[in-house]
Amino acid sequence: MMDIGPQYEFDDSFKAASRLHQSNYRARVLNVNYLDYGNRLTEVDGRALLNYYDGLGVRETLRARYPVYSKKRDADMLRSEHIPFNMLAPLANRPGLMRLALREAFGLDLREPFEMKIEWAPSPADKYLADMTSCDVYIQGVDANSEPVGLGIEVKYTERGYRIGKSEGERVHDRESTYWVTTRGSDLFVGGGCDQLGEDDLRQIWRNHLLGLAMVRHKDIARFVSVTLYPAGNKHFTHALMKYQSHLVATAQSSVRGCTFEQYIDCLHGDNKIEEWKQYLMARYLFEVPA
């Protein structure tokens, strides 16, 4: 068995447990060496796409979206950028599985035609939020009234809130920016929105939600639901999503939701190939969080 490799002493408890789990997976399952920290693949193994599931079109979807190798995305097993491909790409060409996941994991009863796009934002950006906000995964389907409904999924692993950048800060503090115009125009926020939406723990959720609301405003879709997909052990998002929902009017609170890795993986069922993929996801991402 390969060496588990060094860990990072300044990780919080959940990130430390996640890093160790990925290090163990690399050493014991992939049986390959590490680079710098135990959760990082060597360039050779990163380019060989060992960070991705080998089946159900996952690696093909990755290379169709990103033809060029990225050390951060393709070699770091702890970062979240690779997870949308491993967890969601197999849904794209399997409408039955897509309907099942939408209903059981995300609470949406949608039907074909389905569209799925990874790391996507509507264009031109100036028509929407005029920034770099995008959906890790965007899925579109049709509801019972034959109207198009959009689902934006933000995938998180060990991340929490993040510090505001200069350009983003200008938009947050400018009450006439696209952020606030979209917020007020949606009529979904208590009192038209408040400063807390721009705080570090809520700002990412807010921006993801606003991108979809901008699509509704431009009549691209009739309705939008924003979901954060994250591991149950990352309690930050459990609390942040509840806090964010409290800023929405009662009828809009279900338009922003959370779904844990555990809930999503548990709902996946199908033939032997689907069950093998499910077992991979369980082994790769699920572990008992230390008390």
Summary of the structure (lengths in Angstrom):
residues: 291
radius of gyration: 19.3
end to end distance: 27.7
largest distance: 58.2
contacts: 927
relative contact order: 0.12
helix: 46%
strand: 15%
